[in-house]
Amino acid sequence: MRTWPAVFNGLKDAGILILNTSNPAEGSPHEHIKTMGVVDATRTALEETGRAIPNSCIVGAFVGTTGWLQLDSVLTALQDYFQADMLMRNRRCAQRGFEEVIVKQF
């Protein structure tokens, strides 16, 4: 089993983890992680924008993992930060993060 950093110290029960990786763990990385969303956000960002900046993809994965937001709200909000071609590319990143996230419950 993979050794995880102390970043989980103090995590309350029923934690949620969004993990950017191409090599996910099989089990929960911590006893308090109950939901884990796994997506290769860096690869997606590189494919869609040509840059290894995975933020938009991670936000999409967050929406897909938690259901706390509507994807349309995120796609609309991106226009506050991007314009034209980069807006479309970041919307595709968020959409793919939402669609490609693998959600695991523990």
N, C-alpha and C positions, 0 to 999 in steps of 0.2 A: 504494500500500500504506500502511496505517495505521502511524504511528510509535508504538512502544511505549515505556513508561518504563523507566528503569534498574532496575526491580524484578527484571528477569531477570538482571542481572549476577551472576555466580557460580553460576548454575543448572547443576547437573550434567546430564550426558547422560540421555536418556530421561525428561525431566520430564513432569509431568502438570499441566494447568491446568484449573480449573473457572472458567468465565467467566459472570458474570451480566450479560447484555446482550440487547437485542432486535435488535442489529445486529452479528452475528458477522463476524469476518474470514474471508476465503476460505482463506488459507493459515496456516501456523504462524507465530505472532508472534515466535518465536525459534528458532534452529537446534536448541536442546536440548529444545524441547517436542515430544514424540512423540505425546502423547495430549491431546486437548482436549475437555472436556465443556462444552456451551453451553446455557444455559437462561435464560429471562427470569424469574428468581426474584423480583424486586421486583414485577412484575405479578401473579405467582401469589400472593404474600403479600398484596397489596392485595385481590385477589379473594376469598381465603379468610379472611383475618383482619381486613381493613379497615385494616391497618397496613403500612407499607413496611419491614418487618423480614424480610429474606429468609433468615435462618439455617436454618430447618427445610427449606426448599426446596433450599438449597445442599447440605445434608447428604444429602438424597435424591439429588441430582444426583451427588454424590461417590460414593455407593454404586453408582449406575447406570454411572458412568464407570469406576470402578476394579474393582468386584467384590470389594473387600477385606473388606466387611462384608455381612451379610444385612439386607435392608430390615426384616424383622420385628424384628430386634434394635434397630434405630433407632426403630421405632414404639413398641416397649415402653419404651425408655429415655426417651422424651419424657415419660412419666408422672412422672419424677423432677423435671421442671421446670414442668409444666403440669397443670391440673386441669379437669375438666368440659368445658365448651364450648370453651375455648381449647386443651385437649388434643386434642379432635377436629379442630379447625381446623388445628392444627399438624401433626397426623398426615396430614391431607389435603394440606398443603403438601409434606411429605416424600414422600408417595406420588406427587404430581404431578411433583415434581422428578426422581424416579426414572424415571417414565414419559415425561416430556417432554424430558429431556436429549438433545441431539444429540451423539453421540460421533464425533469425527474422529480418525483416525490419520494420522500423517505419517511 
